[in-house]
Structure formats: structure tokens, C-alpha cells
């Protein structure tokens, strides 16, 4: 049972890290779009 709990906790941590990265993705993509359409910020 302890092994399963360890596996589930590791999976939860992985999911939390993935969610954090996905939350940043729209901002990064928006920046790239702006840079391509308007040029880099001065």
C-alpha cells in the first residue's frame, strides 16, 4: 500500500508541475505573437 501511495504522490507532483507550465504557455505564446507582429519591445 505504501508503494501505491508513493506512486500517487509522485504522479500528483508531476501533474502540478505540468499545470504550472501550461499556465505560463498562453503568456509566452502571446509574447511571441506580439514580437512577430509588432517587433521586439524597445
The 8 nearest C-alpha neighbors of each residue, nearest first, counted from 0:
[[1, 3, 2, 4, 5, 6, 7, 8],
 [2, 0, 4, 3, 5, 6, 7, 8],
 [3, 1, 5, 0, 4, 6, 7, 8],
 [2, 4, 6, 0, 5, 1, 7, 8],
 [3, 5, 1, 7, 6, 2, 8, 0],
 [4, 6, 2, 8, 3, 7, 1, 9],
 [7, 5, 3, 9, 4, 8, 10, 2],
 [8, 6, 10, 4, 9, 5, 11, 3],
 [7, 9, 11, 5, 10, 6, 4, 12],
 [10, 8, 12, 6, 11, 7, 5, 13],
 [9, 11, 7, 13, 8, 12, 6, 14],
 [12, 10, 8, 14, 9, 13, 7, 15],
 [13, 11, 15, 9, 10, 14, 8, 16],
 [12, 14, 10, 16, 11, 15, 17, 9],
 [13, 15, 17, 11, 12, 16, 18, 10],
 [16, 14, 12, 18, 13, 17, 11, 19],
 [17, 15, 19, 13, 14, 18, 12, 20],
 [18, 16, 14, 20, 19, 15, 21, 13],
 [17, 19, 21, 15, 20, 16, 14, 22],
 [18, 20, 16, 22, 17, 21, 15, 23],
 [21, 19, 17, 23, 22, 18, 16, 24],
 [22, 20, 18, 24, 23, 19, 17, 25],
 [21, 23, 19, 20, 24, 18, 25, 26],
 [22, 24, 20, 21, 26, 25, 27, 19],
 [23, 25, 21, 27, 26, 22, 28, 20],
 [26, 24, 28, 27, 23, 29, 22, 21],
 [27, 25, 29, 28, 24, 23, 30, 22],
 [28, 26, 30, 24, 29, 25, 31, 23],
 [27, 29, 31, 25, 30, 26, 24, 32],
 [30, 28, 26, 32, 31, 27, 25, 33],
 [29, 31, 33, 27, 28, 32, 34, 26],
 [32, 30, 34, 28, 29, 33, 35, 27],
 [31, 33, 29, 35, 30, 34, 36, 28],
 [34, 32, 30, 36, 35, 31, 37, 29],
 [33, 35, 38, 31, 39, 37, 32, 36],
 [34, 36, 32, 33, 38, 37, 31, 39],
 [37, 35, 33, 34, 38, 32, 31, 39],
 [38, 36, 34, 33, 35, 39, 40, 32],
 [37, 39, 34, 35, 36, 40, 33, 41],
 [40, 38, 34, 41, 37, 35, 33, 36],
 [39, 41, 38, 34, 37, 33, 30, 35],
 [40, 39, 38, 37, 34, 33, 30, 35]]
